[in-house]
């Protein structure tokens, strides 16, 4: 088994954008996690200092970057 590590793939200033990116990755089978430092939601303004970080396992980095670079699919 190859050792991997968790990396920050992207950072967002908006928690909803981070969650959209997370769900897109998870829809493609890539486990992802959004992290922020906002004291458990008690100090939401603190998240703006470091943003909302999208974390993934480094083994999925190339595929995850492709998925996010493709943008959102068009709808009618």
C-alpha positions, 0 to 999 in steps of 0.5 A, a space after each residue: 500500500 502506498 502512503 498518501 497524505 491529505 492535501 488542500 486542493 483549493 480554498 474558498 471564501 464562500 462555504 457553499 462554493 466549497 461544499 459544491 466542489 466537495 460534492 462534485 468530487 464525491 460524486 466521482 468517487 473522491 472522498 473530500 472534506 471541507 475544513 475551516 477555523 470558525 470555532 465550531 460555527 460560533 465565530 463564522 467571521 473567522 473562516 474568512 481569515 483562512 477560508 474554507 479549505 477543500 481537503 482530499 487524499 493526495 492519491 486523487 489530486 490529478 483526477 480531482 483537479 481535472 474534475 474541478 477545472 471542467 467546471 459545472 455542467 450546463 443545464 437547459 
